[in-house]
Amino acid sequence: MAHITFRTFAATLLGAAAFSLSLPAAHAEEQGTLNRAWNDTRSATTNTWDKTKQGTAKAWDKTKEGSEKAWNKTKSGTANAWDKTKDGADKTWDKTKDGSEKAWDKTKSGTANAWDKTKDGADKTWDKTKDGSEKAWDKTKNGTANAWDKTKDGADKTWDKTKDGSEKAWDKTKSGTANAWDKTKNGADKAWDKTKSGTEDAAQSTKDWGKRTGKKIGNWTKQAGQDISNTFSGDSK
């Protein structure tokens, strides 16, 4: 409200000043009245401003004081909260660290025990595996040797039989081949003799047939000439 009043008075004062300047000299008395009004207005405005300024200062002082108190409380509360948080965090960390160390000690101890058991079990397993492998190898080696001896002996016997059978088969084949060759040769000789004899006989027969044929042809030619001669001479009877 003080601020609005001050603006109203200022406007009034400016309006009065402008109005007084516009008045002619004849209105000097009225101007004096306006001057008094101006002075009253200025005095009232000054008092109002002083009161406003003073009230504003007091209000600022209270606000500043309240802000400082609020800040002090906030700072104090923050410090207290931080102290509590830090103290709680330290306690939590101590508990966590202590629990972690205990858990690590247990894990380390359990791991060492588990490793010892695993190592011991692995050694025992390896001993059994090694012993079993050696026994299995001895059996395999012994069985392989026996199997080889049997295979070799069986192979020798089979070879002897095969060799003996092959020789017998070859003797039979050789003997049969010789007999077959003799028969073939003998048959070929006989066939050749027959062919040779037949060829000679055929040649002789051909020769004799030629003689006989020539003789007949000569006689027939002579007879035919006689017949032709008789025909032309009229002695056909």
Buried (B, 14 or more C-beta within 10 A) or exposed (E): EEEEBBEEBEEBBEEBEEEBEEEEEEEEEEBEEBEEBBEEBEEEBEEBBEEBEEEEEEEEEEEEEEEEEEEEEEEEEEEEEEEEEEEEEEEEEEEEEEEEEEEEEEEEEEEEEEEEEEEEEEEEEEEEEEEEEEEEEEEEEEEEEEEEEEEEEEEEEEEEEEEEEEEEEEEEEEEEEEEEEEEEEEEEEEEEEEEEEEEEEEEEEEEEEEEEEEEEEEEEEEEEEEEEEEEEEEEEE
